[in-house]
Amino acid sequence: MTANQLREFKQTMPFKPFTIHMSDGSRFLVDDTESLVLPRGWSTDAIVTMPRGRFKFIYLRNVTHVSGQGAWPRMKGRLGKRNGES
């Protein structure tokens, strides 16, 4: 998972909550746009905010996948076609 891919999920309009799944089995719910912090210039790390003023740094190479509901986010520069697209 790249920082730009996560930015696309975060910037999808209207925003749809999603979950970031890590290789160690942990999960982080991003339930609003403020829950995920990806400063400009950061390409390998992100910050996920949690309840009670807590936060967690995540290393993006340890993200296995992202799950959520709704349509696929439009990702610039994606190669290939999804099943059924022409």
Phi, psi and omega in degrees: 000133178257161178300320180295324177295317177294323176300321178297318177298317182294326185268000180300132180246130351289153182297136175238127178304148178214165181241133176264124181255130183257161182294338178272005178095350179286157182224148179229120178277127173254096187261356170205168186295338180279349182284342181237124181246120179229082182300149176304141180091343177276129180235347183238352183228160174211166176239132175247125178274150182228171180301160177062032175072017180268161177209164181220131171278135176238141177268117190296337178288347177265004176280124180272320178192170177235135178237153180185195179237161177101190182285158175299139174290148178278115183254121179293138175081008178288135178262154176087176182235147173280161180306131175088352179270148178253000000 
